[in-house]
Amino acid sequence: MKIKLIGNAGQGIKTISLILSKIFTENGKYVCFSLNYGTNVRSGIITSDIIYSDEKIENPKIITPDIAVILSNANKTDFKNSEVISYEETDFEKISFNAFKKARFANMIAMGKLLRLLKFDFKKINFKDKLPEKFQEKNIEAIKLGYDLK
């Protein structure tokens, strides 16, 4: 499975990538991920490529992802052959603000939606050992909220 995550710097793309990589590894998958970002902390685009497989990964490069998660204004036409989870179709920030009075949990909501699409069982994932203590419970609630989205 090849996944590309795209967002603005500061949206938690690196955090999502690390958490997903741990989940995939704990489920017996081979995992490779790479990050691409500039020196900006709160502006610019950050992308992450994650590949997981039952087999050893020979080529860690993604040409066409199976799934693209787009949290910024990236061009969706670049992913016409991919399943797309996009902020344009699901307003993760609005959902986060409505549920938590803050938009900061939008990335966790998107990750929850991705986990459901990948058919991982939410109840079997120990998020507490993957998330920082600060906002841990809210992050778990946000992941569950995203997981339950249709």
C-alpha positions as CSV (number, residue, x, y, z in Angstrom):
1,M,0.0,0.0,0.0
2,K,1.4,3.4,-1.0
3,I,0.1,6.5,0.8
4,K,1.0,10.1,0.2
5,L,0.2,12.8,2.8
6,I,0.2,16.4,1.9
7,G,-0.3,19.4,4.1
8,N,1.0,22.8,5.2
9,A,3.9,22.8,7.6
10,G,2.5,22.8,11.1
11,Q,-0.5,20.6,10.2
12,G,1.1,17.5,11.7
13,I,2.0,15.5,8.6
14,K,5.2,14.3,10.2
15,T,3.3,13.3,13.4
16,I,0.7,11.4,11.4
17,S,3.5,9.6,9.4
18,L,5.3,8.5,12.5
19,I,2.1,7.2,14.2
20,L,0.9,5.4,11.0
21,S,4.4,3.8,10.6
22,K,4.3,2.5,14.2
23,I,0.8,1.1,13.6
24,F,1.8,-0.7,10.4
25,T,5.0,-2.1,12.0
26,E,3.0,-3.4,15.0
27,N,0.7,-5.2,12.5
28,G,3.7,-7.1,11.0
29,K,4.2,-4.9,7.9
30,Y,7.4,-3.8,6.4
31,V,7.3,0.0,6.4
32,C,9.2,2.8,4.6
33,F,8.5,6.5,4.9
34,S,10.1,9.6,3.8
35,L,9.4,13.3,4.4
36,N,9.9,16.2,2.1
37,Y,9.7,19.7,3.5
38,G,11.5,23.0,3.5
39,T,13.0,25.0,6.3
40,N,9.8,26.8,7.1
41,V,8.1,25.9,10.4
42,R,4.6,27.3,9.8
43,S,4.4,27.8,6.1
44,G,5.2,25.9,2.9
45,I,4.1,22.4,2.0
46,I,5.2,19.1,3.6
47,T,4.7,15.7,2.0
48,S,5.2,12.3,3.4
49,D,5.4,9.0,1.4
50,I,4.5,5.9,3.3
51,I,4.7,2.4,1.9
52,Y,3.7,-0.7,3.9
53,S,3.7,-4.2,2.7
54,D,3.7,-7.9,3.7
55,E,6.8,-8.2,1.5
56,K,10.2,-6.5,1.8
57,I,10.0,-3.1,0.1
58,E,12.4,-3.1,-2.9
59,N,11.7,0.5,-4.1
60,P,10.7,3.1,-1.5
61,K,9.7,5.6,-4.2
62,I,6.0,6.4,-4.8
63,I,5.1,7.4,-8.4
64,T,1.3,6.9,-8.0
65,P,0.0,6.5,-4.5
66,D,-2.9,4.1,-3.7
67,I,-4.3,6.8,-1.3
68,A,-3.6,10.5,-1.1
69,V,-4.5,12.4,2.0
70,I,-4.6,16.1,1.2
71,L,-4.9,18.6,4.0
72,S,-3.8,21.6,2.0
73,N,-4.5,23.1,-1.4
74,A,-2.5,20.6,-3.4
75,N,-3.7,19.8,-6.9
76,K,-6.0,16.8,-6.7
77,T,-5.7,16.1,-10.4
78,D,-2.2,14.9,-9.7
79,F,-3.9,11.9,-8.0
80,K,-6.6,11.0,-10.5
81,N,-5.6,7.3,-10.2
82,S,-5.6,7.4,-6.4
83,E,-8.2,7.2,-3.6
84,V,-8.3,10.7,-2.2
85,I,-9.1,11.9,1.3
86,S,-9.3,15.7,1.0
87,Y,-10.1,18.7,3.1
88,E,-12.2,19.9,0.2
89,E,-14.5,16.8,0.6
90,T,-14.4,16.6,4.4
91,D,-13.7,19.8,6.2
92,F,-11.5,18.3,9.0
93,E,-10.9,21.7,10.6
94,K,-14.6,22.5,10.8
95,I,-15.3,19.1,12.3
96,S,-12.5,19.6,14.8
97,F,-13.7,23.0,15.7
98,N,-17.3,21.8,16.2
99,A,-16.1,18.9,18.4
100,F,-13.2,20.4,20.3
101,K,-13.6,24.2,19.8
102,K,-10.1,24.1,18.2
103,A,-9.0,23.2,14.7
104,R,-5.7,21.6,15.9
105,F,-7.2,18.1,15.9
106,A,-8.0,18.1,12.2
107,N,-5.0,16.0,11.3
108,M,-6.0,13.3,13.8
109,I,-9.5,13.2,12.4
110,A,-8.0,12.8,8.9
111,M,-5.8,10.0,10.2
112,G,-8.9,8.2,11.7
113,K,-10.6,8.4,8.4
114,L,-7.5,6.9,6.7
115,L,-7.3,4.1,9.2
116,R,-10.9,3.1,8.5
117,L,-10.3,3.2,4.7
118,L,-7.3,0.9,5.3
119,K,-9.5,-1.4,7.3
120,F,-7.5,-1.3,10.5
121,D,-9.5,-2.1,13.7
122,F,-9.6,1.0,15.8
123,K,-10.2,-1.0,19.0
124,K,-7.0,-3.0,18.5
125,I,-4.7,0.0,18.2
126,N,-3.0,1.2,21.3
127,F,-2.8,4.9,20.6
128,K,-1.5,5.8,24.1
129,D,2.0,4.5,23.3
130,K,2.1,6.4,20.0
131,L,0.8,9.9,21.0
132,P,2.4,12.5,23.1
133,E,0.9,12.9,26.5
134,K,-0.2,16.5,25.8
135,F,-3.7,16.3,24.4
136,Q,-3.5,12.5,24.2
137,E,-7.2,11.9,25.1
138,K,-8.5,14.6,22.8
139,N,-6.3,13.2,20.0
140,I,-7.7,9.7,20.6
141,E,-11.2,11.1,20.5
142,A,-10.4,12.9,17.3
143,I,-9.0,9.8,15.7
144,K,-12.2,7.9,16.7
145,L,-14.3,10.8,15.3
146,G,-12.5,10.5,11.9
147,Y,-12.7,6.7,12.0
148,D,-16.5,6.9,12.4
149,L,-16.9,9.3,9.5
150,K,-18.6,7.9,6.4
